[in-house]
Amino acid sequence: MELPFAESYKIKMVEPIYRSTREQREEWIKEANYNLFNLKSEQVYIDLLTDSGTGAMSDKQWAALMTGDESYAGSSSYYNLKNAIRNIFGFEYFLPTHQGRAAENVLFSVLVKEGNVVPGNSHFDTTKGHIEFRKAKAIDCTVDEAFDTESLHPFKGNIDLVKLESVYSSYNREQIPMVIVTLTCNTSGGQPVSMQNLRDVTALSQKYGVKVVFDSARFAENAWFIKEREDDYRNSSIKDIVAEMFSFADAMTMSSKKDGIVNIGGFMAMKTEELYKQASVFNIMYEGFNTYGGMAGRDMNALSVGLDEVTNEHYLKNRIQQVAYLGNRLIEWGIPVQKPIGGHAVFIDAKHFLSHVPKEEYIAQTLAIELYLEAGVRGVEVGTLLADRDPETKENRYPKLEMLRLAIPRRTYTNNHMDVVAVALKNIFDRREKIVRGYKIKSEAPIMRHFSVELEHV
Ligand SMILES: *Cc1c(COP(=O)(O)O)cnc(C)c1O
């Protein structure tokens, strides 16, 4: 018999969590104006709001914190991180920042100018924000399969080379500062990009003289999928795959809160001294001096250990298996999810789940609230609330997909927790025909409304 799945860690320290009653949750979610961001974390039993900064550090990371060097300039923690980045990604130069979007802010201050276009695979929202803030345009060149939840394409994060070349040939070279490849592609459901696609994107970009930048938050999960799904890499180590992936990039930005397995932090790294020097100017202004830039020495130490652990095969196998475990339980019951299951989250197709709720009543948010009421599980809406209103017409924008995202924090929950989530969704699925009404907006902010919107039941 094949041995079953088990977590690749044992537990040395615990944080108690409590299961509330349905009556308590009904009161709390009403007080929160049916916005899950307004809940206190203690009102949540299993928190799948995000996998960002919510992972559990290892004993070795906690030990590294204690030996952090808090010198303003030239700390040993800086050099530890510099060595880790050189060993894992092959970049000679790097700058620490307080999180991923700060790295975007610094790097784009150098690269992005008004009127520019930046192609990529479904840019992450802060990435797009930092591009649009500079009056430039992000152009989505993701393969079409990414938008079909039933397509089993193994690399739904890939860039469509025809779309990319059409951007390259329709604008002047000076207007295209870079292409951004997001690993894995968060927006399309944690879907990976293949090594072949990275190779092809780089070859095409070099032909047109365009820089290649990787938005690398989940680079290790991406490497795992390359090993699993791309024939040439079955016998390669994760560290070798990562090294090859990043050999195709001129620079990277990183949110260390994901595959750095730390609670806060980020960085950018690059091949050339020239780009490093240009970025340093902005890093000193926005983040801090080059050898700490927004991070404590102890956090740089923990990150250098985290980068090594996240590229460990035992860790990654369990990580990906846990996410797949939840996804597969749902698939067995016929619950509609984005397939194949991504690296960090299970995305539930809310339009197919709650087919009676009208789109004007926020289908994915309705499902998110139902899940909270059922079991105290917090997910996040990736649908009409997140898509905001059209800036000109002020009408709601209805995206192609209405998703409930369940993001799994790293090394934090066991599969027993995944079972609770799965059964809660099954219970809702069994009574889905009775859920016919959703929510309407009481008040909302002019942009990024999903964080603060207030709702009431229709
Ligand atoms: C989280 C994330 C970012 C932004 O990083 P923060 O650390 O949240 O600032 C950028 N890109 C991707 C793909 C991300 O997942």
The ligand as an SDF file (V2000), in Angstrom:
LIG
                    3D

 15 15  0  0  0  0  0  0  0  0999 V2000
    2.2680   39.6270   -2.9180 C   0  0  0  0  0  0  0  0  0  0  0  0
    2.7320   39.8890   -4.2710 C   0  0  0  0  0  0  0  0  0  0  0  0
    3.3220   41.1030   -4.6160 C   0  0  0  0  0  0  0  0  0  0  0  0
    3.4510   42.2670   -3.6470 C   0  0  0  0  0  0  0  0  0  0  0  0
    4.2000   41.9140   -2.5380 O   0  0  0  0  0  0  0  0  0  0  0  0
    3.8910   42.4890   -1.0680 P   0  0  0  0  0  0  0  0  0  0  0  0
    4.9340   41.8090   -0.2410 O   0  0  0  0  0  0  0  0  0  0  0  0
    2.5000   42.0980   -0.7040 O   0  0  0  0  0  0  0  0  0  0  0  0
    4.0760   43.9490   -1.1180 O   0  0  0  0  0  0  0  0  0  0  0  0
    3.7590   41.2640   -5.9230 C   0  0  0  0  0  0  0  0  0  0  0  0
    3.6010   40.2900   -6.8320 N   0  0  0  0  0  0  0  0  0  0  0  0
    3.0460   39.1020   -6.5330 C   0  0  0  0  0  0  0  0  0  0  0  0
    2.8890   38.0560   -7.5790 C   0  0  0  0  0  0  0  0  0  0  0  0
    2.5720   38.8680   -5.2520 C   0  0  0  0  0  0  0  0  0  0  0  0
    1.9740   37.7050   -4.9710 O   0  0  0  0  0  0  0  0  0  0  0  0
  1  2  1  0
  2  3  1  0
  2 14  2  0
  3  4  1  0
  3 10  2  0
  4  5  1  0
  5  6  1  0
  6  7  2  0
  6  8  1  0
  6  9  1  0
 10 11  1  0
 11 12  2  0
 12 13  1  0
 12 14  1  0
 14 15  1  0
M  END
$$$$
